[in-house]
Amino acid sequence: MTPRIRILLIFLVLLTGLRLLLASQTELTPDEAYYYLWAQHPGVGYFSAGPGVAVAVLAGTALLGPSELGVRLFSPLLGLGVSLIFFFFARQLYRERLAFWSVVALNLTPVFNLDSLLMTPGILALFFWTAALLCFWFAIQRSGIWLWALSGALIGCGFLSSYNNALQLLSVLIFLVLMAKYRIEFRRPGVYVLFGVFALSLLPPLIWNQQHDWIGLISLSSESFLKDRVRHFSGFVEFVTQLLILYSPLFFIALIATLVAFIPKTFRSSKISFLLSFSWPVLAAYALFGFGRGLAPGETAPAFVSLGLLACVWYLDVLPSGRSSRALAAIGLAVAAMFTLFILDPDLLQRVGLPISYANHPSAHRLGWKTAAEEIGRFRSDFEQKLGEPVFLIGNDYRTAAILSFYLPHPRVEEPGHPPIYIPESQDIQNEFSFWPRYDEFVEPADKSEVNSLFSEQAGVNNFINRTALYISDAAEQTPPQNLQNSFTRWELVRHFQLSRRHQPLREFRIFACYQYQTLPL
């Protein structure tokens, strides 16, 4: 083991330990709480993704319980895995020094640190993307049929974590077509084995869609491509700003400059062609579909794995070396580290005397939920004592409902399988809450001989009829939504409170009491 590798391993182990510590000490994000609810409803798939993230959360909470670290356990470990695989891949293509600095730069990039701390599909997608990248490189170099099969399996696992990972299949085809010496692979079984093994990963989403009347495909076909492009192009500036923050400004500029500089060299080097083939298809797909589908800029991270390696090649092998270039590299690494701290610690600027509003901080949405849930739990208990009967809870959207469900003191479910907090009833399929038991559903009565006012023109009974709900909103709405107003006899604002942090407003909540629920007419 060389001294450079020893230093890198120490760096990665210490960084992983720090990430595990932060994972146990910081509140969950609303999306993480949402994936925790997924894990409580295991299935072959979900409305917006495969089962990957739910399996990871279920495994982590089975080991450590329903805690922040339990939910996030595998994120820092997968981040370590990505770093080690990336180092081995970079060293296979180039040399140890370049691989070393590529991994250091990766681990200072804000988006990678976020993925390695928070449990989202992003870190799973990145891990399987990087592993498939390495495996496919070995497959074309050594032509072992098992390497082609393993490449297809890794792409399939990534697909079951994030459907965007299917773009890796396109990258495979692009590379084999672009490089003349590898076109022979189309006359060999390897590439067909890769696609055949990947096809097995299509079974879970197909089964899920078959069980749910192909709702996933209907939601895709219902969008107007051109209309979405025009409507969302106005967000281009915001999109670029988010990328500059997630990748840090100097890193992002270097990545784009690398892409432009190496495109003319695509046909001259199989290594450059390989790395670009696994970069620009993701970026092109995001440019075409990202604005309309509301994809997060962080989902471009797989494209920057190979592009980041090319950026290091450009810096170390193409740019002239000297004191100025070393200073620029040091500044780039320092700026990336500062942006990482800024992203991970929303209180950082307040601590150094810059009272930036939390409303303008990209990570402020993670703060204050535990305090809010405790306040809502106390209010619910007091309200139920005065009312003389239990109430059920409705959140204004799936994120609010999920995070408050996780942190609510003494959460309770109305029936087995129900979420602790519902979202407003709707005929539209919005998210996974639409497939879980809902308060507007009719169920088979326990005693079929009883016929009472709970019956309607539908078969079964609704056990929420005439009950009271508390509608909880963190949005700036002065009244409950119209569908809630229509389904309850009356409503009133019963609680309004604002959370502050370091003398800055953070988030405000309104709680509406909605009395005597009546199902909406068909």
C-alpha positions in Angstrom: 0.0 0.0 0.0 1.5 3.3 -1.1 1.6 6.3 1.3 -0.9 8.1 -0.9 -3.5 5.3 -0.7 -2.9 5.1 3.1 -3.6 8.9 3.4 -6.8 8.5 1.3 -8.1 5.6 3.3 -7.6 7.5 6.6 -9.3 10.6 5.0 -12.3 8.5 3.9 -12.7 6.6 7.2 -12.6 9.8 9.2 -15.0 11.5 6.8 -17.4 8.5 7.0 -17.3 8.6 10.8 -18.1 12.3 10.7 -21.0 11.7 8.3 -22.4 8.9 10.6 -22.2 11.3 13.6 -24.0 14.1 11.6 -26.6 11.6 10.5 -27.4 10.8 14.0 -27.5 14.4 15.3 -29.5 16.2 12.6 -33.2 16.1 11.9 -34.7 14.1 9.0 -35.8 16.0 6.0 -39.4 15.7 4.9 -38.4 13.5 2.0 -36.5 11.2 4.2 -39.5 10.9 6.5 -41.6 10.1 3.4 -39.2 7.3 2.4 -39.5 6.0 6.0 -43.2 5.7 5.5 -42.5 3.8 2.3 -40.5 1.3 4.3 -43.5 0.8 6.6 -45.5 -0.2 3.5 -43.1 -2.6 1.7 -43.8 -3.4 -1.9 -42.3 -4.2 -5.2 -42.4 -0.6 -6.2 -43.9 2.8 -5.6 -45.5 5.6 -7.5 -42.4 7.5 -8.3 -39.5 5.0 -7.8 -38.6 1.4 -7.3 -38.1 -0.3 -4.0 -34.4 0.5 -3.5 -34.7 3.4 -1.0 -37.4 1.7 1.0 -35.3 -1.4 1.3 -32.3 0.6 2.5 -34.5 2.4 5.1 -36.1 -0.8 6.2 -32.7 -2.5 6.7 -31.3 0.5 8.6 -34.3 0.8 10.9 -34.3 -2.9 11.5 -30.8 -2.7 12.8 -30.9 0.6 14.7 -34.6 1.3 15.2 -36.8 4.2 13.9 -34.2 6.9 14.5 -32.4 9.4 12.4 -29.3 7.2 12.2 -31.5 4.2 11.5 -33.1 5.8 8.5 -29.7 7.1 7.2 -27.4 4.3 8.2 -26.5 3.2 4.7 -26.0 6.7 3.1 -22.5 7.3 4.6 -21.5 3.7 4.0 -22.6 3.9 0.4 -20.8 7.2 0.1 -17.6 5.4 1.2 -18.4 2.7 -1.3 -18.7 5.2 -4.1 -15.4 6.8 -3.2 -13.5 3.5 -3.1 -15.0 2.2 -6.4 -14.3 5.6 -8.0 -10.7 5.5 -6.9 -10.2 2.0 -8.3 -11.9 3.0 -11.6 -9.8 6.1 -12.0 -6.6 4.2 -11.3 -7.6 1.6 -13.9 -8.0 4.3 -16.5 -5.2 6.6 -15.6 -2.8 6.7 -12.6 -2.8 6.8 -8.8 -2.1 10.5 -8.3 -5.0 11.5 -10.6 -7.3 9.0 -8.9 -6.4 10.3 -5.5 -7.2 13.9 -6.3 -10.4 12.9 -8.2 -11.7 11.2 -5.0 -10.7 14.1 -2.8 -12.5 16.6 -5.1 -15.6 14.3 -5.1 -15.7 14.2 -1.3 -15.5 18.0 -1.1 -18.4 18.5 -3.6 -21.6 19.7 -1.8 -24.0 17.5 -3.7 -22.0 14.3 -2.9 -21.8 15.2 0.8 -25.6 15.7 0.9 -26.1 12.4 -0.8 -23.7 10.7 1.6 -25.6 12.1 4.6 -29.3 12.0 3.7 -31.1 8.9 2.8 -32.6 9.5 -0.7 -32.6 7.5 -3.9 -29.6 9.7 -5.0 -26.9 7.9 -3.1 -28.2 4.5 -4.1 -28.4 5.6 -7.8 -24.8 7.0 -7.6 -23.4 3.8 -6.0 -24.8 1.5 -8.6 -24.0 3.9 -11.4 -20.3 4.0 -10.4 -20.2 0.3 -9.8 -21.7 -0.4 -13.2 -19.3 2.0 -14.8 -16.3 0.1 -13.4 -17.8 -3.3 -14.3 -18.6 -2.3 -17.8 -15.1 -1.0 -18.4 -13.8 -4.4 -17.3 -16.3 -6.1 -19.6 -15.1 -4.4 -22.7 -11.5 -4.9 -21.7 -11.6 -8.5 -20.7 -14.8 -9.8 -22.5 -15.8 -12.0 -19.6 -19.5 -12.9 -20.1 -20.1 -12.7 -16.3 -18.8 -9.1 -16.3 -21.5 -8.2 -18.9 -24.1 -10.0 -16.8 -22.9 -8.2 -13.6 -23.0 -4.8 -15.5 -26.6 -5.4 -16.4 -27.5 -6.4 -12.8 -25.8 -3.3 -11.4 -27.6 -1.0 -13.9 -30.8 -2.8 -12.9 -30.3 -2.3 -9.2 -29.6 1.4 -9.9 -32.9 1.5 -12.0 -34.8 0.1 -9.0 -33.4 2.9 -6.9 -33.9 5.7 -9.5 -35.5 5.2 -12.9 -33.0 7.8 -14.3 -30.3 5.1 -14.1 -31.8 3.4 -17.1 -29.9 6.2 -19.1 -26.8 4.1 -18.5 -28.1 1.7 -21.1 -28.1 4.5 -23.6 -24.6 5.4 -22.6 -23.5 1.8 -23.2 -25.0 1.9 -26.7 -23.5 5.3 -27.5 -20.0 4.2 -26.5 -20.2 1.0 -28.5 -21.4 2.8 -31.6 -18.9 5.7 -31.4 -15.8 3.6 -31.0 -15.2 1.5 -34.1 -13.0 -1.1 -32.4 -15.8 -1.9 -30.0 -18.6 -2.3 -32.5 -17.6 -5.9 -32.8 -19.4 -6.4 -29.4 -22.7 -6.2 -31.3 -21.7 -9.5 -32.9 -20.9 -11.1 -29.5 -23.3 -12.2 -26.8 -22.1 -9.9 -24.0 -24.1 -6.8 -24.8 -27.3 -8.9 -25.2 -26.6 -10.6 -21.9 -26.3 -7.2 -20.3 -29.6 -6.0 -21.6 -31.2 -9.4 -20.8 -30.1 -9.3 -17.2 -31.2 -5.7 -16.9 -34.7 -6.6 -18.3 -35.2 -8.6 -15.1 -35.3 -5.3 -13.1 -38.3 -4.3 -15.2 -40.5 -6.9 -13.4 -41.1 -5.0 -10.1 -42.3 -1.8 -11.8 -44.4 -3.8 -14.3 -46.0 -5.8 -11.5 -46.7 -2.6 -9.5 -48.2 -0.9 -12.5 -50.3 -4.0 -13.3 -51.6 -4.0 -9.7 -52.5 -0.3 -10.0 -54.1 -0.1 -13.5 -50.9 1.2 -15.1 -51.2 4.5 -13.4 -47.5 5.2 -13.8 -47.7 5.1 -17.5 -50.9 7.2 -17.6 -49.2 9.9 -15.6 -46.3 10.0 -18.1 -48.6 10.2 -21.2 -50.8 12.9 -19.7 -48.1 15.6 -19.9 -47.7 18.0 -22.8 -44.1 18.0 -23.7 -43.9 21.4 -25.5 -46.2 23.1 -22.9 -44.1 22.0 -20.0 -40.9 23.1 -21.7 -42.2 26.6 -22.3 -43.8 26.9 -18.8 -40.7 25.8 -16.9 -38.0 27.4 -19.0 -38.5 30.5 -16.9 -36.9 28.6 -14.1 -33.6 28.3 -16.0 -31.8 30.9 -13.9 -32.9 29.2 -10.6 -31.8 25.8 -12.0 -28.3 27.1 -12.9 -28.1 28.8 -9.4 -28.9 25.5 -7.7 -26.3 23.7 -9.8 -23.7 26.3 -8.8 -24.5 25.8 -5.1 -24.6 22.0 -5.3 -21.4 21.6 -7.2 -19.7 24.8 -5.9 -19.1 27.6 -8.5 -15.4 26.8 -9.4 -16.0 23.1 -9.6 -19.1 23.6 -11.8 -17.3 25.9 -14.2 -14.4 23.5 -14.4 -16.8 20.6 -15.2 -18.6 22.6 -18.0 -15.2 23.7 -19.4 -14.0 20.1 -19.4 -17.1 19.0 -21.3 -16.5 21.6 -23.9 -12.8 21.0 -24.1 -13.0 17.2 -24.5 -16.0 16.8 -26.9 -13.7 17.4 -30.0 -11.5 14.6 -28.7 -14.3 12.0 -28.4 -13.2 9.9 -31.4 -9.5 10.1 -30.6 -9.4 8.3 -27.3 -11.5 5.4 -26.1 -11.1 6.6 -22.5 -12.4 10.1 -23.3 -15.2 8.6 -25.4 -16.1 6.2 -22.5 -16.2 9.0 -19.9 -18.2 11.4 -22.1 -20.7 8.7 -23.1 -21.6 8.3 -19.5 -21.9 12.1 -18.9 -23.7 14.0 -21.6 -26.7 11.7 -22.1 -27.8 12.4 -18.5 -27.2 16.2 -18.9 -29.1 16.1 -22.2 -32.0 14.2 -20.7 -32.2 16.7 -17.9 -32.2 19.6 -20.2 -35.1 18.1 -22.2 -37.2 16.6 -19.4 -36.0 18.1 -16.2 -37.9 21.4 -16.2 -41.2 19.8 -17.1 -41.0 16.8 -14.7 -39.7 18.8 -11.8 -36.5 16.8 -11.4 -34.0 18.0 -8.8 -30.7 19.4 -10.1 -29.0 16.9 -7.8 -30.2 14.1 -10.0 -27.5 15.1 -12.5 -24.9 13.7 -10.1 -24.2 10.5 -12.0 -23.1 12.5 -15.0 -20.5 14.3 -13.0 -18.8 11.1 -11.9 -17.0 10.4 -15.2 -17.0 14.1 -16.0 -15.3 14.9 -12.7 -12.6 12.4 -13.6 -12.1 14.1 -16.9 -11.8 17.4 -15.2 -8.9 16.1 -13.1 -7.3 14.8 -16.3 -7.7 18.2 -17.9 -6.2 20.0 -14.9 -3.3 17.6 -14.3 -2.4 16.6 -17.9 -3.6 19.4 -20.2 -3.3 22.7 -18.3 0.2 24.0 -17.8 1.5 23.3 -14.3 2.8 26.0 -12.2 2.3 28.1 -9.1 -0.9 29.8 -10.4 -2.6 26.5 -11.4 -1.8 25.0 -8.0 -3.2 28.1 -6.3 -6.4 27.9 -8.5 -6.8 24.2 -7.5 -6.4 25.0 -3.8 -8.9 27.8 -4.1 -11.3 25.5 -5.9 -11.0 22.8 -3.2 -11.4 25.4 -0.4 -14.5 27.0 -2.0 -16.1 23.6 -2.4 -15.4 22.8 1.2 -17.0 26.1 2.3 -20.1 25.5 0.1 -20.4 22.0 1.6 -20.4 23.5 5.1 -22.9 26.1 4.0 -25.2 23.4 2.7 -24.9 21.0 5.6 -25.1 23.7 8.3 -27.9 26.2 7.7 -26.9 28.1 10.9 -23.3 28.7 9.7 -23.8 32.2 8.3 -25.7 33.2 11.5 -22.8 32.0 13.6 -20.3 34.1 11.7 -22.5 37.2 12.0 -24.3 37.2 8.6 -28.0 37.1 9.4 -29.2 35.7 6.1 -32.9 34.8 6.1 -33.7 31.2 6.4 -36.2 31.6 3.6 -33.2 32.1 1.2 -31.2 29.1 2.5 -31.4 25.9 0.4 -31.2 23.7 3.4 -33.5 25.5 5.8 -36.4 23.2 4.9 -34.7 20.6 7.2 -35.0 22.6 10.3 -37.6 22.9 13.1 -39.8 19.9 12.3 -39.2 18.2 15.6 -40.1 21.3 17.6 -43.2 21.8 15.5 -44.3 18.2 15.9 -44.0 18.5 19.7 -46.0 21.7 19.7 -48.7 20.1 17.5 -48.7 17.0 19.7 -49.4 19.1 22.9 -52.1 21.0 21.1 -53.8 17.9 19.9 -53.9 16.5 23.4 -55.4 19.7 24.8 -57.9 19.9 22.0 -59.1 16.3 22.4 -59.6 16.8 26.1 -61.8 19.8 25.5 -63.6 18.1 22.6 -64.1 14.9 24.5 -63.2 12.6 21.6 -60.1 11.7 19.5 -59.4 13.5 16.3 -57.5 12.5 13.2 -54.8 14.6 11.5 -54.5 15.9 7.9 -51.3 17.6 6.6 -51.4 20.1 3.8 -49.0 18.0 1.6 -47.2 14.7 1.7 -43.9 16.1 3.0 -45.6 17.9 5.9 -47.6 14.8 6.7 -44.6 12.5 6.5 -42.2 14.6 8.7 -44.8 15.3 11.4 -45.7 11.7 11.4 -42.1 10.8 12.2 -41.6 13.3 15.0 -45.1 13.5 16.4 -45.1 12.5 20.1 -47.2 9.3 20.5 -48.2 9.0 16.9 -51.2 6.8 16.4 -52.9 5.2 13.4 -56.6 4.9 13.0 -56.4 1.3 11.5 -53.5 -1.0 10.7 -51.7 0.2 7.6 -53.0 3.8 7.9 -50.4 6.6 8.0 -50.4 8.6 11.3 -51.3 11.8 9.3 -53.3 11.9 6.0 -53.2 14.3 3.1 -56.4 16.0 1.8 -58.6 13.6 -0.1 -58.4 13.9 -3.9 -59.5 11.9 -6.9 -56.0 12.7 -8.5 -53.2 10.3 -7.9 -50.6 12.6 -6.3 -48.0 10.5 -4.5 -47.8 7.3 -2.4 -50.4 8.5 0.1 -52.9 8.0 -2.6 -52.4 4.2 -2.4 -52.4 3.8 1.3 -55.6 3.6 3.4 -57.4 6.9 3.4 -60.0 8.6 5.5 -62.4 8.9 2.6 -62.4 5.2 1.9 -65.3 2.8 2.5 -64.5 -0.5 4.1 -66.4 -3.7 4.8 -68.2 -3.3 8.2 -67.2 -5.6 11.0 -70.9 -6.5 11.6 -72.6 -6.9 8.2 -76.0 -7.1 9.8 -75.8 -3.5 11.0 -77.1 -0.9 8.6 -76.9 2.6 9.9 -76.1 6.1 8.9 -72.5 5.2 8.1 -73.7 3.5 4.9 -73.8 5.4 1.6 -74.5 4.5 -1.9 -71.1 2.8 -2.0 -70.6 -0.7 -0.6 -69.2 -0.6 2.9 -68.9 2.0 5.6 -66.7 5.0 6.3 -65.5 5.1 9.9 -64.6 8.8 9.8 -68.2 10.1 9.3 -69.1 12.9 11.7 -65.6 12.9 13.2 -63.4 16.0 13.7 -60.0 16.5 12.0 -57.1 18.9 12.6 -55.8 20.2 9.4 -52.1 21.2 9.8 -50.5 23.6 7.2 -47.1 25.1 7.0 -48.1 27.0 3.8 -49.3 30.6 3.8 -52.9 29.7 3.5 -55.6 31.4 5.5 -58.3 28.8 5.0 -58.3 25.0 4.4 -58.5 23.9 0.7 -61.9 23.9 -0.9 -62.2 20.1 -0.9 -61.8 20.0 2.8 -64.3 22.8 3.3 -66.7 20.9 1.2 -66.3 17.6 3.1 -66.7 19.0 6.7 -69.7 20.7 8.1 -67.7 23.6 9.4 -64.1 24.7 10.2 -62.2 27.2 12.3 -58.6 28.4 12.8 -57.7 27.1 16.3 -53.9 27.6 16.5 -51.3 29.7 14.7 -47.7 29.7 15.7 -44.4 30.6 14.2 -41.0 29.0 14.8 -37.9 31.2 15.0 -34.2 30.2 15.0 -31.4 32.5 16.1 -33.8 35.4 16.1 -34.8 34.8 12.5 -38.3 33.5 11.4 -38.1 29.9 10.3 -41.6 28.5 9.6 -45.2 29.2 10.6 -48.0 26.7 11.1 -51.8 27.0 11.1 -54.0 24.4 12.6 -57.7 24.3 11.5 -60.3 22.3 13.3 -62.6 20.7 10.8 -65.9 19.4 12.3 -68.2 16.5 11.3 -66.6 14.9 8.3 -69.0 14.0 5.4 -67.7 12.2 2.4 -67.7 14.1 -0.8 -70.3 13.1 -3.4 -69.2 11.0 -6.3 
